[in-house]
Amino acid sequence: MTLNFKQLTFIFVFILGINECYSQLGFSHEIGVIAGPVAFQSDFGVRQDFETNSGNTGIGIGIVHYINFAYRADCNCYSTDTYFNDHFKLRNEISWNKTKLNHFGKWVDASRTSANAERLRRHSGVAQNFDIGTQIEYFPKSIRDFQGFAYSFAPFISLGVHFTSYNPTVETTYGDGNIENMNNFYQPWVNAANPDTNDDPFLFNGSGTGWSVVGSVGTRYKLTVLSDLMVDLRWQYYFNDDVDGLDHNLSSNKANDWLVWLNFGYIYYLD
């Protein structure tokens, strides 16, 4: 956990340094809160299965900060009229999400009465992630015009990179309930595991850190002169497969963990 804290601190200080550079240029700031449901896509359940997608859902919350290039806080005036200043914002974020994970789909259907089916039914987990990152947001419409109430909605797309500290939990009520007893878990995972890696190579019940890429599409709604409502749909892809606490070696494991987050937010203009 010490290593995780040091890494998160470094990323946070780095982002603060970027913000300070832009602040020296006089650009204005916005701050807000976001929250909404998360659909976590992992090795739990069945790929492209509606029950899995709807069942493994959780919640996410966060604090966002924006650099607004269209307006200068030092002179209470608009900045130089360039395409970049009028169509881009820099978004910094600290967020947290948590999802309870269970197995859904055909392999745990009530018609299946095997021991392995029961092992899957009894196996659950919790994915819990803390994120720090930055995204660049592109607004096709003029940011200046939106701030001047020329229109009510300002759609946007964004792309960025987040640093994630993840802390999944592995649980089972099968057998003696001991997560170190491999007889309590789906046996094809055990048989496909590489015994040279460690005792339980397909389970991860601890903490770790990694990077992820984040993309979203959304819109703002002009509420008042100094505030907006926001909604966006995020896709976040992690560059490892331990985020959910499960990384089995079967051929069905084709992708790393990822999530979709529909969040709603309130943004306030500081300057």
PADO-422016 format. One record per residue (C-alpha): residue in three letters; x, y, z. Coordinates in nm, 3 decimals. Layout:
# PADO-422016
["ALA", [X, Y, Z]],
...
This chain:
# PADO-422016
["MET", [0.000, 0.000, 0.000]],
["THR", [0.298, 0.230, 0.062]],
["LEU", [0.407, 0.194, -0.300]],
["ASN", [0.054, 0.268, -0.417]],
["PHE", [0.036, 0.582, -0.207]],
["LYS", [0.371, 0.707, -0.338]],
["GLN", [0.267, 0.649, -0.697]],
["LEU", [-0.069, 0.819, -0.650]],
["THR", [0.098, 1.111, -0.476]],
["PHE", [0.343, 1.151, -0.765]],
["ILE", [0.064, 1.153, -1.024]],
["PHE", [-0.139, 1.401, -0.817]],
["VAL", [0.159, 1.636, -0.778]],
["PHE", [0.233, 1.608, -1.150]],
["ILE", [-0.124, 1.707, -1.238]],
["LEU", [-0.107, 1.995, -0.992]],
["GLY", [0.211, 2.109, -1.167]],
["ILE", [0.036, 2.112, -1.504]],
["ASN", [-0.253, 2.306, -1.354]],
["GLU", [-0.015, 2.559, -1.201]],
["CYS", [0.149, 2.619, -1.540]],
["TYR", [-0.189, 2.692, -1.698]],
["SER", [-0.291, 2.904, -1.399]],
["GLN", [0.013, 3.124, -1.452]],
["LEU", [-0.119, 3.191, -1.803]],
["GLY", [-0.439, 3.328, -1.650]],
["PHE", [-0.687, 3.066, -1.773]],
["SER", [-1.001, 3.022, -1.564]],
["HIS", [-1.108, 2.722, -1.359]],
["GLU", [-1.417, 2.512, -1.305]],
["ILE", [-1.487, 2.252, -1.040]],
["GLY", [-1.761, 1.993, -1.008]],
["VAL", [-1.889, 1.664, -0.874]],
["ILE", [-1.996, 1.358, -1.070]],
["ALA", [-2.180, 1.037, -0.978]],
["GLY", [-2.362, 0.755, -1.150]],
["PRO", [-2.397, 0.382, -1.218]],
["VAL", [-2.104, 0.169, -1.335]],
["ALA", [-2.127, -0.149, -1.544]],
["PHE", [-1.810, -0.350, -1.489]],
["GLN", [-1.700, -0.589, -1.764]],
["SER", [-1.468, -0.857, -1.632]],
["ASP", [-1.398, -1.230, -1.618]],
["PHE", [-1.713, -1.276, -1.411]],
["GLY", [-2.014, -1.396, -1.609]],
["VAL", [-2.047, -1.445, -1.983]],
["ARG", [-1.926, -1.214, -2.257]],
["GLN", [-2.198, -1.010, -2.432]],
["ASP", [-2.462, -1.144, -2.195]],
["PHE", [-2.736, -0.903, -2.088]],
["GLU", [-2.778, -1.060, -1.745]],
["THR", [-2.404, -1.026, -1.680]],
["ASN", [-2.395, -0.667, -1.803]],
["SER", [-2.697, -0.564, -1.597]],
["GLY", [-2.606, -0.768, -1.291]],
["ASN", [-2.246, -0.661, -1.237]],
["THR", [-2.319, -0.295, -1.178]],
["GLY", [-2.201, -0.058, -0.910]],
["ILE", [-2.155, 0.308, -0.833]],
["GLY", [-1.895, 0.572, -0.907]],
["ILE", [-1.836, 0.919, -0.764]],
["GLY", [-1.573, 1.182, -0.833]],
["ILE", [-1.448, 1.538, -0.821]],
["VAL", [-1.355, 1.708, -1.149]],
["HIS", [-1.154, 2.021, -1.223]],
["TYR", [-1.139, 2.201, -1.558]],
["ILE", [-0.900, 2.445, -1.719]],
["ASN", [-1.112, 2.676, -1.935]],
["PHE", [-0.892, 2.821, -2.212]],
["ALA", [-1.167, 3.048, -2.349]],
["TYR", [-1.171, 3.280, -2.051]],
["ARG", [-0.896, 3.458, -1.855]],
["ALA", [-0.936, 3.496, -1.481]],
["ASP", [-0.660, 3.756, -1.446]],
["CYS", [-0.840, 4.018, -1.656]],
["ASN", [-1.201, 3.894, -1.638]],
["CYS", [-1.205, 3.878, -2.018]],
["TYR", [-1.198, 3.630, -2.304]],
["SER", [-0.863, 3.484, -2.405]],
["THR", [-0.709, 3.506, -2.753]],
["ASP", [-0.965, 3.388, -3.005]],
["THR", [-0.806, 3.068, -3.134]],
["TYR", [-0.974, 2.743, -3.233]],
["PHE", [-0.805, 2.554, -2.949]],
["ASN", [-0.907, 2.806, -2.683]],
["ASP", [-1.268, 2.807, -2.803]],
["HIS", [-1.315, 2.432, -2.844]],
["PHE", [-1.101, 2.249, -2.586]],
["LYS", [-1.093, 2.213, -2.209]],
["LEU", [-0.855, 2.018, -1.985]],
["ARG", [-1.030, 1.794, -1.733]],
["ASN", [-0.859, 1.660, -1.421]],
["GLU", [-1.033, 1.406, -1.204]],
["ILE", [-1.018, 1.214, -0.880]],
["SER", [-1.279, 0.937, -0.870]],
["TRP", [-1.376, 0.613, -0.699]],
["ASN", [-1.594, 0.324, -0.811]],
["LYS", [-1.707, 0.001, -0.653]],
["THR", [-1.889, -0.296, -0.806]],
["LYS", [-2.013, -0.622, -0.654]],
["LEU", [-1.933, -0.905, -0.897]],
["ASN", [-2.114, -1.236, -0.947]],
["HIS", [-2.135, -1.500, -1.218]],
["PHE", [-2.435, -1.482, -1.450]],
["GLY", [-2.533, -1.658, -1.772]],
["LYS", [-2.558, -2.012, -1.900]],
["TRP", [-2.280, -2.162, -1.685]],
["VAL", [-2.476, -2.092, -1.365]],
["ASP", [-2.824, -2.159, -1.503]],
["ALA", [-3.053, -2.342, -1.261]],
["SER", [-3.057, -2.640, -1.499]],
["ARG", [-2.686, -2.699, -1.435]],
["THR", [-2.640, -2.914, -1.126]],
["SER", [-2.268, -2.994, -1.142]],
["ALA", [-2.020, -2.910, -0.868]],
["ASN", [-1.845, -2.665, -1.099]],
["ALA", [-2.169, -2.477, -1.163]],
["GLU", [-2.218, -2.452, -0.789]],
["ARG", [-1.860, -2.330, -0.745]],
["LEU", [-1.934, -2.046, -0.987]],
["ARG", [-2.259, -1.959, -0.809]],
["ARG", [-2.079, -1.939, -0.475]],
["HIS", [-1.786, -1.736, -0.611]],
["SER", [-1.819, -1.357, -0.590]],
["GLY", [-1.598, -1.055, -0.566]],
["VAL", [-1.576, -0.680, -0.529]],
["ALA", [-1.393, -0.448, -0.765]],
["GLN", [-1.291, -0.123, -0.598]],
["ASN", [-1.084, 0.141, -0.779]],
["PHE", [-0.942, 0.483, -0.701]],
["ASP", [-0.852, 0.695, -1.005]],
["ILE", [-0.646, 1.006, -1.072]],
["GLY", [-0.616, 1.130, -1.428]],
["THR", [-0.647, 1.390, -1.700]],
["GLN", [-0.860, 1.410, -2.015]],
["ILE", [-0.879, 1.659, -2.301]],
["GLU", [-1.236, 1.751, -2.393]],
["TYR", [-1.337, 1.871, -2.739]],
["PHE", [-1.650, 2.083, -2.787]],
["PRO", [-1.762, 2.105, -3.154]],
["LYS", [-1.960, 2.420, -3.071]],
["SER", [-1.804, 2.744, -2.949]],
["ILE", [-1.732, 2.748, -2.575]],
["ARG", [-1.760, 3.128, -2.579]],
["ASP", [-2.105, 3.116, -2.736]],
["PHE", [-2.218, 2.853, -2.487]],
["GLN", [-2.103, 3.068, -2.194]],
["GLY", [-2.293, 3.358, -2.351]],
["PHE", [-2.620, 3.156, -2.362]],
["ALA", [-2.619, 3.134, -2.745]],
["TYR", [-2.742, 2.778, -2.697]],
["SER", [-2.835, 2.558, -2.399]],
["PHE", [-2.644, 2.239, -2.481]],
["ALA", [-2.272, 2.192, -2.547]],
["PRO", [-2.189, 1.835, -2.657]],
["PHE", [-1.834, 1.707, -2.618]],
["ILE", [-1.605, 1.408, -2.658]],
["SER", [-1.296, 1.338, -2.450]],
["LEU", [-0.990, 1.117, -2.433]],
["GLY", [-0.735, 1.076, -2.158]],
["VAL", [-0.524, 0.858, -1.930]],
["HIS", [-0.591, 0.762, -1.568]],
["PHE", [-0.370, 0.607, -1.302]],
["THR", [-0.565, 0.349, -1.101]],
["SER", [-0.514, 0.201, -0.758]],
["TYR", [-0.726, -0.114, -0.744]],
["ASN", [-0.816, -0.328, -0.444]],
["PRO", [-1.035, -0.625, -0.542]],
["THR", [-1.179, -0.876, -0.298]],
["VAL", [-1.224, -1.249, -0.367]],
["GLU", [-1.502, -1.436, -0.188]],
["THR", [-1.653, -1.787, -0.195]],
["THR", [-1.905, -1.974, 0.016]],
["TYR", [-1.832, -2.310, -0.148]],
["GLY", [-1.680, -2.586, 0.063]],
["ASP", [-1.488, -2.448, 0.358]],
["GLY", [-1.501, -2.094, 0.215]],
["ASN", [-1.122, -2.065, 0.216]],
["ILE", [-1.002, -1.868, -0.089]],
["GLU", [-0.663, -2.041, -0.064]],
["ASN", [-0.827, -2.381, -0.117]],
["MET", [-0.836, -2.425, -0.496]],
["ASN", [-1.097, -2.701, -0.465]],
["ASN", [-1.347, -2.424, -0.383]],
["PHE", [-1.316, -2.264, -0.727]],
["TYR", [-1.410, -2.354, -1.084]],
["GLN", [-1.183, -2.646, -1.167]],
["PRO", [-1.114, -2.564, -1.536]],
["TRP", [-0.942, -2.246, -1.407]],
["VAL", [-0.732, -2.455, -1.170]],
["ASN", [-0.640, -2.706, -1.442]],
["ALA", [-0.546, -2.428, -1.688]],
["ALA", [-0.329, -2.246, -1.435]],
["ASN", [0.047, -2.243, -1.467]],
["PRO", [0.186, -2.402, -1.149]],
["ASP", [0.520, -2.224, -1.199]],
["THR", [0.372, -1.876, -1.140]],
["ASN", [0.226, -1.906, -0.788]],
["ASP", [-0.020, -2.113, -0.588]],
["ASP", [-0.332, -1.933, -0.712]],
["PRO", [-0.235, -1.757, -1.036]],
["PHE", [-0.591, -1.687, -1.152]],
["LEU", [-0.699, -1.511, -0.830]],
["PHE", [-0.587, -1.169, -0.710]],
["ASN", [-0.698, -1.076, -0.360]],
["GLY", [-0.489, -0.769, -0.280]],
["SER", [-0.399, -0.426, -0.408]],
["GLY", [-0.217, -0.300, -0.714]],
["THR", [-0.175, -0.007, -0.947]],
["GLY", [-0.191, 0.039, -1.321]],
["TRP", [-0.284, 0.265, -1.610]],
["SER", [-0.604, 0.292, -1.808]],
["VAL", [-0.731, 0.481, -2.110]],
["VAL", [-1.054, 0.677, -2.076]],
["GLY", [-1.289, 0.801, -2.347]],
["SER", [-1.630, 0.962, -2.312]],
["VAL", [-1.910, 1.137, -2.494]],
["GLY", [-2.152, 1.375, -2.330]],
["THR", [-2.304, 1.717, -2.310]],
["ARG", [-2.333, 2.015, -2.081]],
["TYR", [-2.651, 2.207, -2.012]],
["LYS", [-2.620, 2.579, -1.927]],
["LEU", [-2.796, 2.618, -1.592]],
["THR", [-2.681, 2.965, -1.486]],
["VAL", [-2.404, 3.206, -1.578]],
["LEU", [-2.168, 3.029, -1.339]],
["SER", [-2.296, 2.671, -1.345]],
["ASP", [-2.367, 2.380, -1.581]],
["LEU", [-2.524, 2.040, -1.555]],
["MET", [-2.335, 1.758, -1.726]],
["VAL", [-2.398, 1.403, -1.837]],
["ASP", [-2.145, 1.177, -2.004]],
["LEU", [-2.099, 0.813, -2.089]],
["ARG", [-1.749, 0.687, -2.014]],
["TRP", [-1.557, 0.386, -2.139]],
["GLN", [-1.249, 0.296, -1.936]],
["TYR", [-1.008, 0.020, -2.039]],
["TYR", [-0.749, -0.107, -1.790]],
["PHE", [-0.408, -0.224, -1.908]],
["ASN", [-0.419, -0.533, -1.687]],
["ASP", [-0.665, -0.808, -1.595]],
["ASP", [-0.635, -0.815, -1.216]],
["VAL", [-0.874, -0.528, -1.142]],
["ASP", [-1.165, -0.765, -1.075]],
["GLY", [-0.956, -1.014, -0.874]],
["LEU", [-0.986, -1.283, -1.144]],
["ASP", [-0.752, -1.355, -1.436]],
["HIS", [-0.809, -1.710, -1.555]],
["ASN", [-0.614, -1.875, -1.834]],
["LEU", [-0.898, -2.018, -2.042]],
["SER", [-0.933, -1.918, -2.408]],
["SER", [-1.255, -1.728, -2.324]],
["ASN", [-1.044, -1.468, -2.141]],
["LYS", [-0.988, -1.242, -2.444]],
["ALA", [-0.963, -0.894, -2.294]],
["ASN", [-0.852, -0.700, -1.989]],
["ASP", [-1.106, -0.556, -1.748]],
["TRP", [-1.304, -0.248, -1.852]],
["LEU", [-1.609, -0.055, -1.745]],
["VAL", [-1.883, 0.175, -1.869]],
["TRP", [-1.987, 0.462, -1.642]],
["LEU", [-2.288, 0.686, -1.697]],
["ASN", [-2.228, 0.986, -1.479]],
["PHE", [-2.421, 1.299, -1.398]],
["GLY", [-2.248, 1.610, -1.275]],
["TYR", [-2.272, 1.967, -1.155]],
["ILE", [-2.001, 2.212, -1.270]],
["TYR", [-1.934, 2.550, -1.110]],
["TYR", [-1.721, 2.827, -1.268]],
["LEU", [-1.471, 2.955, -1.010]],
["ASP", [-1.345, 3.257, -1.204]],
